[in-house]
Amino acid sequence: MISAKNEAGGSSVMSTENTGRAQTAGERTSAGTTPENVAVLGLGDMGRALASALLAAGHRVTVWNRTAHKADALVAEGARRAASPAAAIAASEVVIVCILDYADIAPLLADDGAGAALEGRVVVNVTNGSPAEARVLAERVAGLGAHYLDGGVMAVPDIIGQPQAFVLYSGAEAAFAAHRGVLDAMARSVYLGADPGAAPLHDLALLTGMYGMFGGFLHAAALVRSAGGNVDAFTRDLLVPWLRAMADSQLLAMAAQVAAGDYGATGSHLAMQVAHDGIGDVSRAQGVSTELFGPLWELMKRRVADGHGHESLGSVVELLHAGAPPA
Ligand SMILES: NC(=O)c1ccc[n+]([C@@H]2O[C@H](COP(=O)([O-])OP(=O)(O)OC[C@H]3O[C@@H](n4cnc5c(N)ncnc54)[C@H](OP(=O)(O)O)[C@@H]3O)[C@@H](O)[C@H]2O)c1
């Protein structure tokens, strides 16, 4: 456990007494860290994957789920079943919460003495929510004498525990440092700072980037299919390599421009890009809806009409959010 008074000061780790289970001297996880007592509250698709990864790494996992039978497979893998959230929390140093809705977390932690059991624990909440919800829950958890990390899982359940999975964390830095062994057993851990709202905000930013890519794919697939093309081969042989090349060469350059607020175009200015509505015209001729591409197209045209035709596509961000002038 982490001492509350050491929260600001770093990674001071206190003894693990009162956690309900003794540690065996010399025991090690598969990553070479000290096994910890971890509770997982919520055993939906994601909670089960997280608990399973923790067990596989060698941590001692106590599980609870509202619908008890969902714990059966994990118990067969070596987890302990708790009869209530309070019992799971009492047996653990780290409490991972993974349920569907943020609104249901507070009642869960208030139930049956769970609040009292939280004192000295670290709550790692990976339920998706908003930055404001994360800040409110962090205060509530702190009020119960526990430490709070908000987490954004950037993975689907199938890839939990594999190298491409990562989880964004923000909140109590000392708790993050002290329990890296637990966090890294689930996925690569990325710490974004003390504001509990940072992880959910970056989670949503990554998701909107992903949906932008998926939206582009859907329009492209419809266009190719409308001409009788092979969407599978098109995507594998052309679209994926193209998107990789654009991500590498364009996204980082545009990000630097957005960060600097300086949108000097180097080759592809906005006026050139909106000179002809090729995507719209051909899509309509093929019977393909432009509902996905249309909003971006309108923003690009508006930016040109506003006198920014010489700038790059990155300058469209100014129509989405009035940024602070560069320092
Ligand atoms: N699956 C993904 O790909 C993914 C990826 C990233 C993040 N996430 C996030 O992870 C969280 C869980 O997702 P999931 O995929 O595991 O969802 P899920 O399979 O639908 O499971 C939902 C879980 O929430 C529990 N639950 C719902 N309402 C509850 C309540 N009022 N009190 C207590 N428990 C309650 C359910 O319990 P019962 O079994 O009793 O219904 C179940 O354990 C969500 O916030 C989701 O956004 C999921």
The ligand as an SDF file (V2000), in Angstrom:
LIG
                    3D

 48 52  0  0  0  0  0  0  0  0999 V2000
  -14.6800   -4.4860  -24.6920 N   0  0  0  0  0  0  0  0  0  0  0  0
  -13.8540   -3.5870  -25.2280 C   0  0  0  0  0  0  0  0  0  0  0  0
  -13.3820   -3.7360  -26.3780 O   0  0  0  0  0  0  0  0  0  0  0  0
  -13.4200   -2.3900  -24.4100 C   0  0  0  0  0  0  0  0  0  0  0  0
  -12.2810   -1.6640  -24.8300 C   0  0  0  0  0  0  0  0  0  0  0  0
  -11.8700   -0.5610  -24.0790 C   0  0  0  0  0  0  0  0  0  0  0  0
  -12.5950   -0.1770  -22.9730 C   0  0  0  0  0  0  0  0  0  0  0  0
  -13.7080   -0.8880  -22.5980 N   0  0  0  0  0  0  0  0  0  0  0  0
  -14.4550   -0.4210  -21.4180 C   0  0  0  0  0  0  0  0  0  0  0  0
  -14.4540   -1.4070  -20.3960 O   0  0  0  0  0  0  0  0  0  0  0  0
  -15.6720   -1.3110  -19.6540 C   0  0  0  0  0  0  0  0  0  0  0  0
  -16.3130   -2.6880  -19.5960 C   0  0  0  0  0  0  0  0  0  0  0  0
  -16.5380   -3.1270  -20.9320 O   0  0  0  0  0  0  0  0  0  0  0  0
  -16.8700   -4.6570  -21.2690 P   0  0  0  0  0  0  0  0  0  0  0  0
  -16.5240   -4.8480  -22.6960 O   0  0  0  0  0  0  0  0  0  0  0  0
  -16.3130   -5.5500  -20.2340 O   0  0  0  0  0  0  0  0  0  0  0  0
  -18.4800   -4.6120  -21.1380 O   0  0  0  0  0  0  0  0  0  0  0  0
  -19.4730   -5.8460  -20.9260 P   0  0  0  0  0  0  0  0  0  0  0  0
  -18.9120   -7.0960  -21.4880 O   0  0  0  0  0  0  0  0  0  0  0  0
  -20.8050   -5.3820  -21.4140 O   0  0  0  0  0  0  0  0  0  0  0  0
  -19.5250   -6.0290  -19.3530 O   0  0  0  0  0  0  0  0  0  0  0  0
  -20.1300   -5.0430  -18.5370 C   0  0  0  0  0  0  0  0  0  0  0  0
  -19.7660   -5.3190  -17.0950 C   0  0  0  0  0  0  0  0  0  0  0  0
  -20.3200   -4.2780  -16.2860 O   0  0  0  0  0  0  0  0  0  0  0  0
  -21.0740   -4.8970  -15.2420 C   0  0  0  0  0  0  0  0  0  0  0  0
  -22.1540   -4.0110  -14.8190 N   0  0  0  0  0  0  0  0  0  0  0  0
  -23.0220   -3.3550  -15.6180 C   0  0  0  0  0  0  0  0  0  0  0  0
  -23.8580   -2.6160  -14.8560 N   0  0  0  0  0  0  0  0  0  0  0  0
  -23.4980   -2.8320  -13.5630 C   0  0  0  0  0  0  0  0  0  0  0  0
  -23.9780   -2.3510  -12.3100 C   0  0  0  0  0  0  0  0  0  0  0  0
  -25.0100   -1.4950  -12.2400 N   0  0  0  0  0  0  0  0  0  0  0  0
  -23.3460   -2.7700  -11.1870 N   0  0  0  0  0  0  0  0  0  0  0  0
  -22.3080   -3.6290  -11.2550 C   0  0  0  0  0  0  0  0  0  0  0  0
  -21.8060   -4.1250  -12.4010 N   0  0  0  0  0  0  0  0  0  0  0  0
  -22.4000   -3.7170  -13.5490 C   0  0  0  0  0  0  0  0  0  0  0  0
  -21.5860   -6.1750  -15.8610 C   0  0  0  0  0  0  0  0  0  0  0  0
  -22.0280   -7.0480  -14.8540 O   0  0  0  0  0  0  0  0  0  0  0  0
  -23.0450   -8.2460  -15.2240 P   0  0  0  0  0  0  0  0  0  0  0  0
  -22.1930   -9.3440  -15.7750 O   0  0  0  0  0  0  0  0  0  0  0  0
  -23.6760   -8.5900  -13.9380 O   0  0  0  0  0  0  0  0  0  0  0  0
  -24.0160   -7.7060  -16.2410 O   0  0  0  0  0  0  0  0  0  0  0  0
  -20.3160   -6.6440  -16.5590 C   0  0  0  0  0  0  0  0  0  0  0  0
  -19.4080   -7.1860  -15.6470 O   0  0  0  0  0  0  0  0  0  0  0  0
  -16.5510   -0.2640  -20.3650 C   0  0  0  0  0  0  0  0  0  0  0  0
  -16.4710    0.9720  -19.7160 O   0  0  0  0  0  0  0  0  0  0  0  0
  -15.9310   -0.1880  -21.7420 C   0  0  0  0  0  0  0  0  0  0  0  0
  -16.1470    1.0720  -22.3440 O   0  0  0  0  0  0  0  0  0  0  0  0
  -14.1190   -1.9890  -23.2800 C   0  0  0  0  0  0  0  0  0  0  0  0
  1  2  1  0
  2  3  2  0
  2  4  1  0
  4  5  1  0
  4 48  2  0
  5  6  2  0
  6  7  1  0
  7  8  2  0
  8  9  1  0
  8 48  1  0
  9 10  1  0
  9 46  1  0
 10 11  1  0
 11 12  1  0
 11 44  1  0
 12 13  1  0
 13 14  1  0
 14 15  2  0
 14 16  1  0
 14 17  1  0
 17 18  1  0
 18 19  2  0
 18 20  1  0
 18 21  1  0
 21 22  1  0
 22 23  1  0
 23 24  1  0
 23 42  1  0
 24 25  1  0
 25 26  1  0
 25 36  1  0
 26 27  1  0
 26 35  1  0
 27 28  2  0
 28 29  1  0
 29 30  1  0
 29 35  2  0
 30 31  1  0
 30 32  2  0
 32 33  1  0
 33 34  2  0
 34 35  1  0
 36 37  1  0
 36 42  1  0
 37 38  1  0
 38 39  2  0
 38 40  1  0
 38 41  1  0
 42 43  1  0
 44 45  1  0
 44 46  1  0
 46 47  1  0
M  CHG  2   8   1  16  -1
M  END
$$$$
